[in-house]
Amino acid sequence: MFAPLRRAEHRGEESGHLNRNVKEAIHKSIFDEKYRVVAVQGDRLLVRGIRSGEILTIINPEPETFLNQEDYPPGKLIALTDPSTALPN
């Protein structure tokens, strides 16, 4: 009939599952997550990842375009886009 799992076999399966989860997490990109605005500080935008809780500081690449709290109020939900995948103008 059914053979019971030995403890060593069971731990091995758990370990393999954990390793897959770690590998998947490593391959996730900052562009795969949504963020909430924490604050605007001059030319910097501080955001917190919804899933990860990680805080990112985004530096404005266009100093002539100002960041302000009217455009980025605390709590606003945003997504980041990868500039390397943007279509050329």
BELPEWO-V412337 format. One record per helix or strand of 3 or more residues. SS is the DSSP state (H for helix, E for strand). FROM is the first residue (numbers start at 1). TO is the last residue. Records with the same first field share a line. If there is no record, write none. Layout:
SS->FROM-TO  FROM-TO
This chain:
H->7-27  30-32  83-85
E->34-41  44-49  55-59  77-79
